[in-house]
Amino acid sequence: MTPLLEGVGIALESLRAHKMRAALTILGVAIGVMVVMVIGALISGFNKGVSDMLEQSGPKTFYVARWWSAGVTVSDGSDESSPWRRNPPMKIEDAKLIQTLPSVSFVSLDEGTVADIQFENRTMGSVSIRGRSAAWPKVAGGDVSPGRSFTEVEDQATNTVVVINQKLAEMLFGQRDPIGQRLKIQGVPFTVIGLFNPPPSLFGEGDNPEAIIPHQTMVKYLDYWKGWMDFLVGPTEDATTEQAMEDVTVALRTHRGLRPGQPENFSVVSQDRFLEKLNQTTLLFRMVMFALSSVGLMVGGVGVVAIMMISVTERTREIGVRKALGATRREILWQFLVEAATLTLVGGAVGMLVGGLVAFAIAHLTPIPANVPLGSVLAALAAAALTGIVFGLYPANKASRLDPVEALRYE
């Protein structure tokens, strides 16, 4: 421990004596570590936010859709780049079929559009309108209060009732009680029966005005882009997610007349698969993080080589004295490696502190989630120390090879 503590003490003394030179040396390391911290916090926070959102819809719930693909897709309008065109849209008959399966507890339908909403002499344009089945509160999270959601009977009867979120209520009614108010969606009168309080969302989407109406009412009265109905399916308590997904897949294949070996023209996606695809997507951002941080660490490493070479030159006589008193090459090498690693660790600590403050500010001042995992902290410090060791190896080796006689004569 004595050589280790001695090396750390000498490095800290060097920092104190040559503040500007040391600051320039550790700046690159600090920037690299800060990039690791901030991007790692954003990626971790994003993944955690998505997991929390999925948890709100029930850990066993899965997704049935016309077509699903995680990540970024690019379409030039051709059939080859638009694979969803080969899949028929999901229909209400499909939902009814799924609902009859013994392993399925409920099926929640969802379609959407944007429309103008009028209340008295006030008009709001491009408001999000969701057409959902009566089971939607089971997967949406949050709660409907005051008031209530619509029932299955109201959905089948195409009643013109609507549940609005807090943002839309504030913009339309101000301080007035929204329950019982009459508004118009695409010119069709609707009665407000409930106020939806959404759970915290990933990027603050709950702050956008939104209205939720019965699905059958939407089909009957509103104009919308048809063909993109999705289902959220909840298994029964006795059934596993895998069992329910298998039952749904078999039922839809049979209903659509698909022969063995034919690919499915629909998607059944579990939360685990969604998270797996999400992690594959965020891998790209992790690679960008690694590349950016590597540039900063390399700049810091070049600074370490420079400052350590200067240190070797300034302390040539000291090295000669130490060797004359019996210090071995290994001891000299170890001393200078510890000094280099200490310099970069100081830079890493500075970058970690600044990165943590930036991540904290992002998490508390914006709707973007940012969560600093312990692994990012350890990885950042390890990378900083490794940079010092790798780039400090050449100056340390040069110091350890100095001839003691020549070193003692150095002026």
C-alpha positions as CSV (number, residue, x, y, z in Angstrom):
1,M,0.0,0.0,0.0
2,T,2.9,2.4,0.7
3,P,4.0,2.7,-3.0
4,L,0.3,3.2,-4.0
5,L,-0.3,5.9,-1.4
6,E,3.0,7.6,-2.3
7,G,2.1,7.6,-6.0
8,V,-1.3,9.1,-5.3
9,G,0.2,11.8,-3.0
10,I,2.8,12.8,-5.7
11,A,0.1,13.0,-8.4
12,L,-2.1,15.2,-6.2
13,E,0.8,17.4,-5.4
14,S,1.5,17.7,-9.1
15,L,-2.1,18.7,-9.6
16,R,-1.7,21.4,-7.0
17,A,1.6,22.7,-8.3
18,H,0.6,22.8,-12.0
19,K,-3.1,23.6,-12.0
20,M,-3.4,24.8,-15.6
21,R,-1.4,21.9,-17.0
22,A,-3.3,19.3,-15.0
23,A,-6.7,20.9,-15.8
24,L,-5.9,20.6,-19.6
25,T,-4.9,17.1,-19.0
26,I,-8.0,15.9,-17.2
27,L,-10.4,18.0,-19.4
28,G,-10.6,15.3,-22.1
29,V,-11.2,12.5,-19.6
30,A,-13.8,14.6,-17.8
31,I,-15.7,15.2,-21.1
32,G,-15.5,11.5,-22.0
33,V,-16.8,10.4,-18.7
34,M,-19.6,13.1,-18.7
35,V,-20.8,11.8,-22.1
36,V,-20.9,8.3,-20.7
37,M,-22.9,9.4,-17.7
38,V,-25.4,11.5,-19.5
39,I,-26.1,9.2,-22.4
40,G,-26.1,6.2,-20.1
41,A,-28.6,8.0,-17.9
42,L,-30.9,8.8,-20.8
43,I,-30.8,5.3,-22.2
44,S,-31.4,3.7,-18.7
45,G,-34.2,6.2,-17.9
46,F,-35.9,5.6,-21.3
47,N,-35.8,1.8,-20.8
48,K,-37.1,2.1,-17.2
49,G,-39.8,4.5,-18.4
50,V,-41.0,2.0,-21.0
51,S,-40.9,-0.8,-18.5
52,D,-43.1,1.2,-16.1
53,M,-45.6,2.1,-18.9
54,L,-45.9,-1.6,-19.8
55,E,-46.3,-2.5,-16.1
56,Q,-49.2,-0.1,-15.9
57,S,-51.1,-2.1,-18.5
58,G,-50.5,-5.3,-16.6
59,P,-47.4,-7.5,-16.7
60,K,-49.3,-10.3,-18.6
61,T,-51.0,-8.2,-21.2
62,F,-49.8,-8.6,-24.8
63,Y,-50.4,-6.8,-28.1
64,V,-52.2,-8.0,-31.2
65,A,-51.9,-5.9,-34.4
66,R,-52.0,-5.9,-38.1
67,W,-48.2,-5.4,-38.2
68,W,-45.5,-4.6,-35.7
69,S,-41.9,-3.8,-35.9
70,A,-39.6,-2.2,-33.3
71,G,-37.0,0.4,-34.2
72,V,-36.9,2.7,-37.2
73,T,-38.5,1.6,-40.5
74,V,-38.2,3.4,-43.8
75,S,-40.8,3.2,-46.5
76,D,-40.4,4.5,-50.1
77,G,-44.0,3.7,-50.9
78,S,-43.3,0.3,-52.5
79,D,-44.8,-3.0,-51.4
80,E,-41.3,-4.3,-50.5
81,S,-40.6,-1.5,-48.0
82,S,-44.2,-1.5,-46.7
83,P,-44.8,-5.1,-45.5
84,W,-47.9,-4.1,-43.6
85,R,-49.8,-3.9,-46.9
86,R,-49.7,-7.7,-47.2
87,N,-51.5,-8.1,-43.9
88,P,-55.3,-7.6,-43.7
89,P,-56.5,-5.2,-41.1
90,M,-57.7,-6.4,-37.7
91,K,-61.4,-6.5,-37.4
92,I,-64.0,-6.5,-34.6
93,E,-64.8,-10.1,-35.6
94,D,-61.1,-11.0,-34.7
95,A,-61.6,-9.3,-31.3
96,K,-64.8,-11.3,-30.7
97,L,-63.0,-14.5,-31.6
98,I,-60.2,-13.8,-29.2
99,Q,-62.6,-12.9,-26.4
100,T,-64.2,-16.4,-26.7
101,L,-60.9,-18.2,-25.9
102,P,-60.8,-19.8,-22.4
103,S,-57.4,-18.4,-21.7
104,V,-58.4,-14.8,-22.4
105,S,-59.9,-12.5,-19.8
106,F,-60.5,-9.3,-21.8
107,V,-59.7,-7.7,-25.2
108,S,-59.3,-3.9,-25.4
109,L,-59.7,-2.3,-28.8
110,D,-58.0,0.9,-29.8
111,E,-58.1,3.1,-32.9
112,G,-57.4,6.8,-33.2
113,T,-57.7,10.0,-35.1
114,V,-57.4,13.7,-34.7
115,A,-60.4,16.1,-34.9
116,D,-61.7,19.5,-34.0
117,I,-63.7,19.9,-30.8
118,Q,-66.2,22.7,-30.2
119,F,-67.6,23.9,-26.9
120,E,-69.9,26.9,-27.1
121,N,-67.9,29.5,-29.0
122,R,-64.5,27.9,-28.4
123,T,-62.9,25.5,-30.9
124,M,-59.8,23.4,-30.5
125,G,-58.1,21.8,-33.6
126,S,-56.3,18.6,-34.0
127,V,-57.3,17.0,-30.7
128,S,-56.3,13.3,-30.2
129,I,-59.5,11.2,-30.3
130,R,-59.2,7.5,-29.2
131,G,-61.9,5.0,-30.0
132,R,-61.7,2.2,-27.4
133,S,-63.7,-0.6,-26.1
134,A,-65.1,-0.6,-22.5
135,A,-62.1,-2.6,-21.2
136,W,-59.7,0.2,-21.9
137,P,-59.3,1.4,-18.2
138,K,-57.7,-2.0,-17.4
139,V,-54.7,-1.3,-19.6
140,A,-54.5,2.5,-19.6
141,G,-53.4,3.0,-16.0
142,G,-54.5,6.0,-14.1
143,D,-58.2,6.4,-13.1
144,V,-61.4,8.1,-14.3
145,S,-62.5,10.5,-11.5
146,P,-64.7,12.4,-11.2
147,G,-67.3,10.7,-13.3
148,R,-67.0,7.3,-14.9
149,S,-66.0,5.5,-18.1
150,F,-68.4,4.2,-20.6
151,T,-69.8,0.6,-20.4
152,E,-70.0,-2.2,-22.9
153,V,-73.7,-1.5,-23.4
154,E,-73.0,2.1,-24.2
155,D,-70.3,1.0,-26.7
156,Q,-72.6,-1.4,-28.5
157,A,-75.4,1.2,-28.5
158,T,-73.1,3.7,-30.0
159,N,-73.9,6.3,-27.3
160,T,-72.3,9.7,-27.8
161,V,-70.5,9.9,-24.5
162,V,-66.9,10.9,-24.0
163,V,-64.2,10.8,-21.3
164,I,-61.7,13.6,-21.5
165,N,-58.3,14.1,-19.8
166,Q,-57.4,16.9,-17.4
167,K,-55.6,19.0,-20.0
168,L,-58.6,19.1,-22.4
169,A,-60.9,19.9,-19.5
170,E,-58.8,22.9,-18.5
171,M,-58.6,24.2,-22.0
172,L,-62.3,23.8,-22.8
173,F,-64.1,24.5,-19.5
174,G,-61.6,26.3,-17.3
175,Q,-62.9,26.2,-13.7
176,R,-66.3,24.8,-14.7
177,D,-67.3,21.2,-13.8
178,P,-66.7,19.2,-17.0
179,I,-69.1,16.4,-16.0
180,G,-72.4,16.7,-18.0
181,Q,-71.1,19.3,-20.4
182,R,-72.0,19.0,-24.1
183,L,-69.2,19.4,-26.7
184,K,-69.0,18.6,-30.4
185,I,-66.4,16.3,-32.1
186,Q,-66.4,16.7,-35.9
187,G,-69.8,18.4,-35.4
188,V,-71.3,15.4,-33.5
189,P,-72.7,16.3,-30.0
190,F,-71.1,14.3,-27.1
191,T,-71.7,14.3,-23.4
192,V,-68.8,14.4,-21.0
193,I,-69.2,11.5,-18.5
194,G,-65.7,11.3,-16.9
195,L,-62.4,12.9,-16.4
196,F,-59.4,10.7,-17.1
197,N,-56.3,11.2,-14.9
198,P,-53.5,9.4,-16.8
199,P,-50.4,7.9,-15.1
200,P,-47.0,9.6,-15.5
201,S,-46.0,9.1,-19.1
202,L,-42.6,8.6,-20.6
203,F,-42.3,12.0,-22.3
204,G,-45.2,13.9,-20.8
205,E,-47.8,12.8,-23.4
206,G,-50.4,13.2,-20.7
207,D,-50.1,17.0,-21.0
208,N,-51.7,16.8,-24.5
209,P,-55.4,17.2,-24.8
210,E,-57.2,13.8,-25.5
211,A,-60.7,12.5,-25.7
212,I,-61.8,8.9,-25.4
213,I,-65.0,7.7,-26.9
214,P,-66.7,4.2,-27.4
215,H,-65.1,2.4,-30.3
216,Q,-68.4,1.6,-32.0
217,T,-69.5,5.3,-31.7
218,M,-66.3,6.3,-33.4
219,V,-66.9,3.8,-36.2
220,K,-70.4,5.2,-36.7
221,Y,-70.0,8.9,-36.5
222,L,-66.4,10.0,-37.1
223,D,-64.1,10.1,-40.1
224,Y,-60.7,8.4,-39.4
225,W,-58.0,6.4,-41.1
226,K,-59.3,2.9,-41.0
227,G,-57.3,-0.3,-41.0
228,W,-55.1,0.3,-37.9
229,M,-57.1,-1.2,-35.1
230,D,-55.0,-2.8,-32.3
231,F,-55.9,-5.1,-29.5
232,L,-54.5,-5.3,-26.0
233,V,-55.3,-8.8,-24.6
234,G,-55.2,-9.8,-21.0
235,P,-54.9,-13.5,-20.1
236,T,-57.0,-15.0,-17.3
237,E,-55.5,-15.5,-13.8
238,D,-55.0,-19.2,-14.4
239,A,-53.4,-18.8,-17.9
240,T,-49.8,-17.8,-18.6
241,T,-49.0,-15.1,-21.2
242,E,-47.3,-17.7,-23.4
243,Q,-50.4,-20.0,-23.3
244,A,-52.8,-17.1,-24.2
245,M,-50.6,-15.9,-27.0
246,E,-50.4,-19.4,-28.4
247,D,-54.2,-19.8,-28.3
248,V,-54.7,-16.4,-30.0
249,T,-52.2,-17.3,-32.7
250,V,-53.8,-20.6,-33.4
251,A,-57.3,-19.1,-33.5
252,L,-56.4,-16.3,-35.8
253,R,-54.5,-18.6,-38.2
254,T,-57.4,-20.9,-38.3
255,H,-59.9,-18.0,-38.8
256,R,-57.8,-16.6,-41.7
257,G,-57.3,-20.0,-43.3
258,L,-53.5,-20.0,-43.1
259,R,-51.9,-23.4,-43.9
260,P,-49.0,-24.9,-41.9
261,G,-45.8,-23.3,-43.0
262,Q,-47.4,-20.1,-44.2
263,P,-46.2,-16.9,-42.4
264,E,-48.6,-15.2,-40.1
265,N,-50.3,-12.1,-41.5
266,F,-50.7,-10.5,-38.0
267,S,-48.5,-9.8,-35.0
268,V,-48.8,-11.1,-31.5
269,V,-46.2,-9.4,-29.3
270,S,-45.4,-9.9,-25.6
271,Q,-44.0,-7.3,-23.4
272,D,-40.7,-9.2,-23.1
273,R,-40.3,-9.2,-26.9
274,F,-41.1,-5.5,-27.0
275,L,-38.4,-4.8,-24.4
276,E,-36.0,-7.1,-26.3
277,K,-36.4,-5.1,-29.5
278,L,-36.2,-1.9,-27.5
279,N,-32.8,-3.0,-26.1
280,Q,-31.6,-3.8,-29.6
281,T,-32.6,-0.3,-30.7
282,T,-30.9,1.4,-27.8
283,L,-27.7,-0.6,-28.6
284,L,-27.1,1.9,-31.4
285,F,-27.1,4.8,-28.9
286,R,-24.8,2.8,-26.6
287,M,-22.4,2.5,-29.6
288,V,-22.6,6.2,-30.2
289,M,-22.0,6.8,-26.5
290,F,-18.9,4.6,-26.6
291,A,-17.5,6.3,-29.7
292,L,-18.0,9.9,-28.3
293,S,-16.5,8.9,-24.9
294,S,-13.6,7.2,-26.6
295,V,-12.7,10.5,-28.3
296,G,-12.7,12.4,-25.0
297,L,-10.7,9.6,-23.3
298,M,-8.1,9.6,-26.1
299,V,-7.7,13.3,-25.9
300,G,-7.2,13.0,-22.2
301,G,-4.8,10.1,-22.7
302,V,-2.6,12.2,-25.0
303,G,-2.6,14.8,-22.3
304,V,-1.5,12.2,-19.8
305,V,1.4,11.2,-22.0
306,A,2.5,14.8,-22.3
307,I,2.3,15.7,-18.6
308,M,3.9,12.5,-17.5
309,M,6.8,13.0,-19.9
310,I,7.3,16.5,-18.5
311,S,7.1,15.0,-15.0
312,V,9.8,12.4,-15.9
313,T,12.1,15.1,-17.2
314,E,11.6,17.3,-14.2
315,R,12.2,14.5,-11.8
316,T,15.2,12.8,-13.5
317,R,17.6,13.5,-10.6
318,E,14.9,12.2,-8.2
319,I,14.7,9.0,-10.2
320,G,18.5,8.7,-10.1
321,V,18.6,9.1,-6.3
322,R,15.8,6.5,-5.9
323,K,17.6,4.0,-8.0
324,A,20.9,4.7,-6.3
325,L,19.2,3.9,-3.0
326,G,17.9,0.5,-4.3
327,A,14.6,1.2,-6.0
328,T,13.9,-1.4,-8.7
329,R,12.5,-0.8,-12.2
330,R,9.2,-2.3,-11.1
331,E,8.9,0.2,-8.2
332,I,9.6,3.2,-10.5
333,L,7.2,1.9,-13.1
334,W,4.5,1.3,-10.5
335,Q,4.9,4.8,-9.1
336,F,4.5,6.6,-12.4
337,L,1.5,4.3,-13.4
338,V,-0.2,5.2,-10.2
339,E,0.4,8.9,-10.8
340,A,-1.1,8.6,-14.3
341,A,-4.1,6.7,-13.1
342,T,-4.7,9.2,-10.3
343,L,-4.7,12.1,-12.8
344,T,-7.3,10.4,-15.0
345,L,-9.4,9.3,-12.0
346,V,-9.6,12.9,-10.9
347,G,-10.8,13.8,-14.4
348,G,-13.3,10.9,-14.2
349,A,-14.6,12.1,-10.9
350,V,-15.1,15.6,-12.3
351,G,-16.9,14.2,-15.4
352,M,-19.0,12.0,-13.2
353,L,-20.1,14.8,-11.0
354,V,-20.9,17.1,-13.9
355,G,-22.7,14.3,-15.8
356,G,-24.7,13.4,-12.7
357,L,-25.8,17.0,-12.3
358,V,-26.8,17.2,-16.0
359,A,-28.8,14.0,-15.7
360,F,-30.5,15.3,-12.5
361,A,-31.4,18.5,-14.3
362,I,-32.8,16.7,-17.3
363,A,-34.9,14.4,-15.1
364,H,-36.4,17.2,-13.0
365,L,-36.6,20.1,-15.5
366,T,-37.9,18.2,-18.5
367,P,-40.3,15.3,-19.2
368,I,-37.4,13.2,-20.5
369,P,-36.5,10.5,-17.9
370,A,-32.9,10.2,-16.8
371,N,-31.7,7.5,-14.4
372,V,-28.0,7.1,-13.6
373,P,-27.4,3.4,-13.0
374,L,-24.6,2.3,-10.7
375,G,-23.1,0.4,-13.6
376,S,-22.5,3.6,-15.6
377,V,-20.7,5.1,-12.6
378,L,-18.4,2.1,-12.2
379,A,-17.8,1.9,-15.9
380,A,-16.9,5.5,-16.2
381,L,-14.4,5.4,-13.3
382,A,-12.9,2.1,-14.6
383,A,-12.5,3.7,-18.1
384,A,-10.8,6.7,-16.6
385,A,-8.3,4.6,-14.6
386,L,-7.6,2.3,-17.6
387,T,-6.9,5.4,-19.7
388,G,-4.3,6.6,-17.2
389,I,-2.7,3.2,-17.1
390,V,-2.6,2.6,-20.9
391,F,-1.4,6.1,-21.8
392,G,0.9,6.4,-18.8
393,L,2.7,3.2,-19.6
394,Y,5.2,4.8,-22.1
395,P,6.4,7.6,-19.7
396,A,6.5,5.2,-16.8
397,N,8.5,2.7,-18.8
398,K,10.9,5.4,-19.9
399,A,11.4,6.5,-16.3
400,S,12.0,3.0,-15.1
401,R,14.8,2.5,-17.7
402,L,16.8,5.6,-16.9
403,D,20.4,4.9,-16.0
404,P,21.0,6.0,-12.4
405,V,24.4,7.5,-13.1
406,E,23.2,9.6,-16.0
407,A,20.1,10.6,-14.0
408,L,22.2,11.8,-11.1
409,R,24.3,14.0,-13.5
410,Y,21.1,15.5,-15.1
411,E,20.8,19.3,-14.6
